Amino acid sequence: MSVDPVVALLAKQSKNRLQAMQRQVREQIESLQAQDEMIAQALAEKGEPRHNGHNGTTKPQGQANNKRDIFKRIIASRPDHAWLPAEVRAALVAEGIESNSPAIRVMLRRMGEAGDIARGPDGNGWKLASANGSTQEPLTEATSVGPGDVGGGEAP
């Protein structure tokens, strides 16, 4: 029997309850890690050196760009597909890169804000910005209609 009273109290819970609690704690840890990453990025924008974890080591320069390049390469592998964060995560894992879903969503959103990628045609998933193939005419061409051109016919 465990000497720690907290462990002893937890041990009274069912196996299913303990597994559910563990999943919830892991989700909270992932969320906190994503929040920590966002705060570190905001600090970096203010000139504060980036740190990995709590050991004080600085993050190598260009690592964010390397991540972007990896994400772009993954998304470019299927240009007609609108990639969901879970699919990007699976592709990263297949390459031996471990990441969490909140961090992937943050990176995709930032890449979208930077214009590297864009939302899929139905608003779900992400594609390379150039892969969306917008066919909308420029506003100047679409609105350059003469007075007799209304309805596409000739003026009477």
ChimeraX commands (.cxc) that place a marker at each C-alpha (Angstrom):
marker #1 position 0.00,0.00,0.00 radius 0.5
marker #1 position 1.20,3.49,-0.82 radius 0.5
marker #1 position 2.47,5.77,1.94 radius 0.5
marker #1 position 1.45,8.94,0.11 radius 0.5
marker #1 position -2.08,9.90,1.26 radius 0.5
marker #1 position -2.96,11.45,-2.12 radius 0.5
marker #1 position -2.00,8.26,-3.96 radius 0.5
marker #1 position -3.95,6.23,-1.41 radius 0.5
marker #1 position -7.01,8.42,-1.98 radius 0.5
marker #1 position -6.63,8.13,-5.77 radius 0.5
marker #1 position -6.23,4.37,-5.51 radius 0.5
marker #1 position -9.79,4.18,-4.17 radius 0.5
marker #1 position -11.08,5.41,-7.58 radius 0.5
marker #1 position -12.08,3.00,-10.32 radius 0.5
marker #1 position -9.65,2.22,-13.14 radius 0.5
marker #1 position -11.88,3.98,-15.68 radius 0.5
marker #1 position -12.10,7.09,-13.49 radius 0.5
marker #1 position -8.32,7.18,-13.04 radius 0.5
marker #1 position -7.78,6.83,-16.79 radius 0.5
marker #1 position -10.24,9.66,-17.44 radius 0.5
marker #1 position -8.48,11.82,-14.86 radius 0.5
marker #1 position -5.11,11.05,-16.45 radius 0.5
marker #1 position -6.41,12.01,-19.93 radius 0.5
marker #1 position -7.76,15.27,-18.54 radius 0.5
marker #1 position -4.45,16.09,-16.85 radius 0.5
marker #1 position -2.51,15.33,-20.05 radius 0.5
marker #1 position -4.86,17.60,-22.06 radius 0.5
marker #1 position -4.29,20.36,-19.51 radius 0.5
marker #1 position -0.51,19.87,-19.78 radius 0.5
marker #1 position -0.69,20.11,-23.59 radius 0.5
marker #1 position -2.78,23.27,-23.32 radius 0.5
marker #1 position -0.34,24.81,-20.85 radius 0.5
marker #1 position 2.59,23.89,-23.10 radius 0.5
marker #1 position 0.87,25.61,-26.03 radius 0.5
marker #1 position 0.21,28.67,-23.86 radius 0.5
marker #1 position 3.85,28.66,-22.71 radius 0.5
marker #1 position 4.98,28.55,-26.35 radius 0.5
marker #1 position 2.73,31.50,-27.26 radius 0.5
marker #1 position 4.04,33.54,-24.32 radius 0.5
marker #1 position 7.63,32.66,-25.26 radius 0.5
marker #1 position 6.96,33.83,-28.83 radius 0.5
marker #1 position 5.46,37.09,-27.58 radius 0.5
marker #1 position 8.51,37.61,-25.34 radius 0.5
marker #1 position 10.79,36.88,-28.30 radius 0.5
marker #1 position 9.04,39.63,-30.25 radius 0.5
marker #1 position 10.00,41.96,-27.41 radius 0.5
marker #1 position 13.66,40.89,-27.63 radius 0.5
marker #1 position 13.66,38.28,-24.86 radius 0.5
marker #1 position 15.67,35.15,-25.77 radius 0.5
marker #1 position 13.63,32.00,-26.39 radius 0.5
marker #1 position 13.92,29.15,-23.87 radius 0.5
marker #1 position 13.15,25.47,-24.24 radius 0.5
marker #1 position 11.49,24.09,-21.15 radius 0.5
marker #1 position 12.74,25.18,-17.76 radius 0.5
marker #1 position 16.45,24.44,-18.11 radius 0.5
marker #1 position 17.35,27.87,-19.50 radius 0.5
marker #1 position 18.69,26.69,-22.85 radius 0.5
marker #1 position 17.92,29.03,-25.70 radius 0.5
marker #1 position 16.07,27.91,-28.78 radius 0.5
marker #1 position 18.23,27.75,-31.92 radius 0.5
marker #1 position 17.64,30.60,-34.37 radius 0.5
marker #1 position 15.52,29.63,-37.35 radius 0.5
marker #1 position 13.74,26.74,-35.65 radius 0.5
marker #1 position 10.33,28.34,-36.25 radius 0.5
marker #1 position 11.17,28.71,-39.93 radius 0.5
marker #1 position 12.20,25.04,-40.03 radius 0.5
marker #1 position 8.81,24.11,-38.57 radius 0.5
marker #1 position 7.08,26.25,-41.17 radius 0.5
marker #1 position 9.08,24.57,-43.92 radius 0.5
marker #1 position 8.11,21.14,-42.59 radius 0.5
marker #1 position 4.43,22.14,-42.40 radius 0.5
marker #1 position 4.57,23.60,-45.94 radius 0.5
marker #1 position 6.21,20.44,-47.29 radius 0.5
marker #1 position 3.54,18.25,-45.63 radius 0.5
marker #1 position 0.68,20.39,-46.93 radius 0.5
marker #1 position 2.26,20.58,-50.41 radius 0.5
marker #1 position 2.44,16.77,-50.55 radius 0.5
marker #1 position -1.33,16.78,-51.27 radius 0.5
marker #1 position -2.09,20.23,-52.70 radius 0.5
marker #1 position -5.76,19.52,-53.44 radius 0.5
marker #1 position -6.42,18.30,-49.89 radius 0.5
marker #1 position -7.53,20.62,-47.05 radius 0.5
marker #1 position -5.38,19.42,-44.14 radius 0.5
marker #1 position -6.88,19.16,-40.66 radius 0.5
marker #1 position -4.58,19.63,-37.63 radius 0.5
marker #1 position -4.91,15.94,-36.72 radius 0.5
marker #1 position -3.75,14.96,-40.20 radius 0.5
marker #1 position -0.77,17.30,-39.95 radius 0.5
marker #1 position 0.06,15.77,-36.57 radius 0.5
marker #1 position -0.11,12.24,-38.02 radius 0.5
marker #1 position 2.21,13.28,-40.87 radius 0.5
marker #1 position 4.64,14.80,-38.37 radius 0.5
marker #1 position 4.59,11.62,-36.26 radius 0.5
marker #1 position 5.27,9.58,-39.42 radius 0.5
marker #1 position 8.41,11.69,-39.83 radius 0.5
marker #1 position 9.43,11.11,-36.23 radius 0.5
marker #1 position 8.41,14.59,-35.05 radius 0.5
marker #1 position 6.26,14.68,-31.93 radius 0.5
marker #1 position 3.97,17.66,-31.39 radius 0.5
marker #1 position 0.69,18.36,-29.68 radius 0.5
marker #1 position -2.55,19.43,-31.31 radius 0.5
marker #1 position -2.76,22.90,-29.70 radius 0.5
marker #1 position 0.74,23.76,-30.91 radius 0.5
marker #1 position -0.11,22.55,-34.42 radius 0.5
marker #1 position -3.29,24.65,-34.48 radius 0.5
marker #1 position -1.29,27.70,-33.36 radius 0.5
marker #1 position 1.32,27.14,-36.07 radius 0.5
marker #1 position -1.34,26.66,-38.77 radius 0.5
marker #1 position -3.16,29.81,-37.68 radius 0.5
marker #1 position 0.06,31.84,-37.72 radius 0.5
marker #1 position 1.01,30.48,-41.12 radius 0.5
marker #1 position -2.46,31.51,-42.31 radius 0.5
marker #1 position -2.00,35.01,-40.88 radius 0.5
marker #1 position 1.37,35.22,-42.67 radius 0.5
marker #1 position -0.26,34.21,-45.96 radius 0.5
marker #1 position 1.68,30.94,-46.29 radius 0.5
marker #1 position -1.50,28.86,-46.11 radius 0.5
marker #1 position -5.22,29.53,-46.37 radius 0.5
marker #1 position -8.42,27.86,-45.27 radius 0.5
marker #1 position -9.84,25.17,-47.52 radius 0.5
marker #1 position -12.71,26.03,-49.88 radius 0.5
marker #1 position -15.39,25.04,-47.34 radius 0.5
marker #1 position -13.63,26.87,-44.48 radius 0.5
marker #1 position -12.26,23.65,-42.97 radius 0.5
marker #1 position -8.67,22.51,-43.06 radius 0.5
marker #1 position -5.66,24.29,-44.56 radius 0.5
marker #1 position -4.06,24.41,-48.00 radius 0.5
marker #1 position -1.05,26.21,-49.39 radius 0.5
marker #1 position -2.16,29.75,-50.19 radius 0.5
marker #1 position -1.27,29.30,-53.85 radius 0.5
marker #1 position -3.21,26.01,-54.01 radius 0.5
marker #1 position -6.57,27.66,-53.34 radius 0.5
marker #1 position -6.60,28.96,-56.89 radius 0.5
marker #1 position -8.93,31.89,-56.49 radius 0.5
marker #1 position -10.71,32.55,-59.78 radius 0.5
marker #1 position -12.28,35.83,-58.71 radius 0.5
marker #1 position -11.55,38.66,-61.11 radius 0.5
marker #1 position -9.78,41.73,-59.75 radius 0.5
marker #1 position -12.26,44.34,-58.57 radius 0.5
marker #1 position -11.20,46.90,-61.20 radius 0.5
marker #1 position -11.96,44.52,-64.06 radius 0.5
marker #1 position -15.20,43.21,-62.58 radius 0.5
marker #1 position -16.65,46.70,-62.07 radius 0.5
marker #1 position -15.50,48.39,-65.28 radius 0.5
marker #1 position -18.93,48.36,-66.89 radius 0.5
marker #1 position -19.95,51.12,-69.28 radius 0.5
marker #1 position -23.34,52.83,-69.12 radius 0.5
marker #1 position -24.80,50.75,-71.96 radius 0.5
marker #1 position -23.31,47.45,-70.73 radius 0.5
marker #1 position -25.87,46.68,-68.01 radius 0.5
marker #1 position -27.08,43.10,-68.36 radius 0.5
marker #1 position -24.38,42.28,-70.89 radius 0.5
marker #1 position -26.34,43.59,-73.88 radius 0.5
marker #1 position -25.89,46.56,-76.13 radius 0.5
marker #1 position -27.43,49.92,-75.34 radius 0.5
marker #1 position -30.70,50.58,-77.26 radius 0.5
marker link #1:1,2 radius 0.2
marker link #1:2,3 radius 0.2
marker link #1:3,4 radius 0.2
marker link #1:4,5 radius 0.2
marker link #1:5,6 radius 0.2
marker link #1:6,7 radius 0.2
marker link #1:7,8 radius 0.2
marker link #1:8,9 radius 0.2
marker link #1:9,10 radius 0.2
marker link #1:10,11 radius 0.2
marker link #1:11,12 radius 0.2
marker link #1:12,13 radius 0.2
marker link #1:13,14 radius 0.2
marker link #1:14,15 radius 0.2
marker link #1:15,16 radius 0.2
marker link #1:16,17 radius 0.2
marker link #1:17,18 radius 0.2
marker link #1:18,19 radius 0.2
marker link #1:19,20 radius 0.2
marker link #1:20,21 radius 0.2
marker link #1:21,22 radius 0.2
marker link #1:22,23 radius 0.2
marker link #1:23,24 radius 0.2
marker link #1:24,25 radius 0.2
marker link #1:25,26 radius 0.2
marker link #1:26,27 radius 0.2
marker link #1:27,28 radius 0.2
marker link #1:28,29 radius 0.2
marker link #1:29,30 radius 0.2
marker link #1:30,31 radius 0.2
marker link #1:31,32 radius 0.2
marker link #1:32,33 radius 0.2
marker link #1:33,34 radius 0.2
marker link #1:34,35 radius 0.2
marker link #1:35,36 radius 0.2
marker link #1:36,37 radius 0.2
marker link #1:37,38 radius 0.2
marker link #1:38,39 radius 0.2
marker link #1:39,40 radius 0.2
marker link #1:40,41 radius 0.2
marker link #1:41,42 radius 0.2
marker link #1:42,43 radius 0.2
marker link #1:43,44 radius 0.2
marker link #1:44,45 radius 0.2
marker link #1:45,46 radius 0.2
marker link #1:46,47 radius 0.2
marker link #1:47,48 radius 0.2
marker link #1:48,49 radius 0.2
marker link #1:49,50 radius 0.2
marker link #1:50,51 radius 0.2
marker link #1:51,52 radius 0.2
marker link #1:52,53 radius 0.2
marker link #1:53,54 radius 0.2
marker link #1:54,55 radius 0.2
marker link #1:55,56 radius 0.2
marker link #1:56,57 radius 0.2
marker link #1:57,58 radius 0.2
marker link #1:58,59 radius 0.2
marker link #1:59,60 radius 0.2
marker link #1:60,61 radius 0.2
marker link #1:61,62 radius 0.2
marker link #1:62,63 radius 0.2
marker link #1:63,64 radius 0.2
marker link #1:64,65 radius 0.2
marker link #1:65,66 radius 0.2
marker link #1:66,67 radius 0.2
marker link #1:67,68 radius 0.2
marker link #1:68,69 radius 0.2
marker link #1:69,70 radius 0.2
marker link #1:70,71 radius 0.2
marker link #1:71,72 radius 0.2
marker link #1:72,73 radius 0.2
marker link #1:73,74 radius 0.2
marker link #1:74,75 radius 0.2
marker link #1:75,76 radius 0.2
marker link #1:76,77 radius 0.2
marker link #1:77,78 radius 0.2
marker link #1:78,79 radius 0.2
marker link #1:79,80 radius 0.2
marker link #1:80,81 radius 0.2
marker link #1:81,82 radius 0.2
marker link #1:82,83 radius 0.2
marker link #1:83,84 radius 0.2
marker link #1:84,85 radius 0.2
marker link #1:85,86 radius 0.2
marker link #1:86,87 radius 0.2
marker link #1:87,88 radius 0.2
marker link #1:88,89 radius 0.2
marker link #1:89,90 radius 0.2
marker link #1:90,91 radius 0.2
marker link #1:91,92 radius 0.2
marker link #1:92,93 radius 0.2
marker link #1:93,94 radius 0.2
marker link #1:94,95 radius 0.2
marker link #1:95,96 radius 0.2
marker link #1:96,97 radius 0.2
marker link #1:97,98 radius 0.2
marker link #1:98,99 radius 0.2
marker link #1:99,100 radius 0.2
marker link #1:100,101 radius 0.2
marker link #1:101,102 radius 0.2
marker link #1:102,103 radius 0.2
marker link #1:103,104 radius 0.2
marker link #1:104,105 radius 0.2
marker link #1:105,106 radius 0.2
marker link #1:106,107 radius 0.2
marker link #1:107,108 radius 0.2
marker link #1:108,109 radius 0.2
marker link #1:109,110 radius 0.2
marker link #1:110,111 radius 0.2
marker link #1:111,112 radius 0.2
marker link #1:112,113 radius 0.2
marker link #1:113,114 radius 0.2
marker link #1:114,115 radius 0.2
marker link #1:115,116 radius 0.2
marker link #1:116,117 radius 0.2
marker link #1:117,118 radius 0.2
marker link #1:118,119 radius 0.2
marker link #1:119,120 radius 0.2
marker link #1:120,121 radius 0.2
marker link #1:121,122 radius 0.2
marker link #1:122,123 radius 0.2
marker link #1:123,124 radius 0.2
marker link #1:124,125 radius 0.2
marker link #1:125,126 radius 0.2
marker link #1:126,127 radius 0.2
marker link #1:127,128 radius 0.2
marker link #1:128,129 radius 0.2
marker link #1:129,130 radius 0.2
marker link #1:130,131 radius 0.2
marker link #1:131,132 radius 0.2
marker link #1:132,133 radius 0.2
marker link #1:133,134 radius 0.2
marker link #1:134,135 radius 0.2
marker link #1:135,136 radius 0.2
marker link #1:136,137 radius 0.2
marker link #1:137,138 radius 0.2
marker link #1:138,139 radius 0.2
marker link #1:139,140 radius 0.2
marker link #1:140,141 radius 0.2
marker link #1:141,142 radius 0.2
marker link #1:142,143 radius 0.2
marker link #1:143,144 radius 0.2
marker link #1:144,145 radius 0.2
marker link #1:145,146 radius 0.2
marker link #1:146,147 radius 0.2
marker link #1:147,148 radius 0.2
marker link #1:148,149 radius 0.2
marker link #1:149,150 radius 0.2
marker link #1:150,151 radius 0.2
marker link #1:151,152 radius 0.2
marker link #1:152,153 radius 0.2
marker link #1:153,154 radius 0.2
marker link #1:154,155 radius 0.2
marker link #1:155,156 radius 0.2
view
